[in-house]
Structure formats: structure tokens, C-alpha cells
Amino acid sequence: MHTVHKRHRDLQRSAPAAECALCGGGLYPGETCWRIWGRVLCGECAGPWLLDGLTFCRVRLREVRK
């Protein structure tokens, strides 16, 4: 048996760099995330959270006036 020296760190063994403020999921270095109003959000939570904040702009098509 011989020793294999790794030149690159195994990213699956690294600790999360941050945590999503909504779901609590770990965010790892190199991952895309959003920092909005001091909160760090993962990709799965950012879209629905932002859309929920824009509910006052939501209208149905038949209600739109020219």
C-alpha cells in the first residue's frame, strides 16, 4: 500500500462558511449566495423570499388598467 498525497482539499470535508438565515442550510466556499439587508440567503430561499416581499405589487391581468 502506498500513500497518496492530495494537492487539493476535499471540498466535501470542509466546514460551511456561512448558514442560510431562512432554512439553516450550510453555504460552502465558492457557492452562490445572496446577502440582503444583512441576511445571507441560499439560492433556493432567495427567490421566494424576495417575491414574498413584493406581494404589494402583485395584480391579476384582468385588473390591470391602461
C-alpha positions in Angstrom: 0.0 0.0 0.0 1.3 3.5 -0.8 0.4 7.0 0.4 -1.4 9.3 -2.0 -0.7 13.0 -1.3 -3.5 15.3 -2.1 -2.7 18.6 -3.7 -6.3 20.0 -3.4 -8.5 20.0 -0.3 -11.6 17.8 -0.4 -14.5 20.3 -0.5 -16.9 17.7 0.8 -15.0 17.6 4.1 -14.8 21.4 4.6 -16.8 23.2 7.1 -19.6 25.6 5.9 -18.5 29.2 5.6 -22.0 30.6 6.4 -25.5 29.5 7.1 -28.8 30.4 5.3 -30.8 32.7 7.5 -34.1 31.1 6.4 -33.5 27.3 6.1 -30.3 27.0 8.1 -28.5 25.1 5.3 -24.8 25.3 5.1 -23.2 27.6 2.5 -19.7 26.5 1.3 -16.9 28.5 -0.2 -17.5 29.1 -3.9 -21.3 28.6 -3.7 -23.6 31.4 -4.9 -25.5 33.2 -2.1 -27.2 36.5 -1.6 -26.6 39.0 1.2 -29.8 41.0 1.5 -30.3 43.5 4.4 -27.6 41.8 6.5 -29.1 38.3 5.9 -27.3 35.6 4.0 -29.6 33.5 1.9 -29.1 30.4 -0.2 -30.3 30.2 -3.9 -33.3 28.1 -3.0 -34.6 30.6 -0.4 -33.6 33.9 -2.0 -36.2 33.9 -4.9 -39.3 33.0 -2.9 -38.3 35.4 -0.1 -37.9 38.3 -2.5 -41.1 37.5 -4.2 -42.9 37.4 -0.9 -41.7 40.9 -0.2 -43.1 42.2 -3.5 -46.7 40.9 -2.9 -48.0 44.5 -2.8 -47.1 44.8 -6.5 -48.9 41.7 -7.5 -52.1 42.1 -9.6 -54.2 39.8 -11.8 -54.1 40.5 -15.5 -57.8 41.5 -15.7 -57.2 44.1 -13.0 -54.5 46.0 -15.0 -55.8 49.2 -16.5 -54.3 51.0 -19.4 
